[in-house]
Amino acid sequence: MYKAAILGDRDSIYGFAALGLEIVPVVEKAEAARTLRRLADEDYAVIYMTEALADTLKEEIAGYAERLMPAIIPVPGAYGNTGAGIANVRRFVEQAVGSDIIFGADSQ
């Protein structure tokens, strides 16, 4: 059975335990990269990650872009929204359909 987890600072991810996600607090970039690799190797189908953490792990995350699993999804953290999550959705939609259907051509 596949699992889902969330990585990030404790304040941002603690509430996700109520949704049944495994919460994995991480502080340092190296620790986060190791943890991401471990979760990917342990049948985690979806790994949510705070946007701030995802921003520090761009290269590591890029290595999973062509894989079916895990899906790595940035979410806003407790300390602000960087816009990375919606930017990724926008990029994937443009790639899939060839046009920006979320915001339209005038929003750029």
KOLTOR-509139 format. One record per residue (C-alpha): residue in one letter; x, y, z. Coordinates in steps of 0.1 Angstrom, whole numbers, plus 5000, padded with zeros to 4 digits. Layout:
residues N
aXYZ ...
This chain:
residues 108
m500050005000 y501350344991 k501850615017 a501850995019 a504151215040 i504851585045 l508351735051 g509152075065 d509552275097 r507452135126 d505252445129 s504152415093 i503552045091 y502151935125 g498551985116 f498751745086 a498951455110 a495151495114 l494751425077 g496651095080 l499951205066 e503151105081 i504751425094 v508551435090 p510051745105 v513451845091 v515652145097 e518852115077 k519152085039 a521351775040 e518851605064 a515951695042 a517651555011 r518451225028 t514851205041 l513451275007 r515450994992 r514450755020 l510750825016 a511050794978 d512650444983 e509950335008 d506850344986 y505650694994 a503450784965 v502951154975 i505451364994 y504151715003 m506851965012 t506752315025 e507552564997 a510552705016 l512052355019 a511252274983 d513052584972 t516252464990 l516052114974 k515352214938 e518151994924 e517151694944 i513451734935 a514351774898 g515751414899 y512151284905 a510451494878 e510451224852 r509450944877 l505850834882 m506350824919 p506750994942 a504751304934 i506451594952 i503951874959 p504952204975 v502552355000 p502652685018 g504252685052 a503452855084 y505853135076 g504453255043 n503753145008 t506453174982 g504153104953 a506152804943 g503252564945 i500952754921 a503952814898 n504552444895 v500852374888 r500852644862 r504052494846 f502552144845 v499252264830 e501152454803 q503252154795 a500251914794 v497852134773 g500152374756 s498552684771 d498052864803 i494452774811 i494652874847 f495553234845 g495153314808 a497653474785 d496953824799 s498253754834 q501953754825 
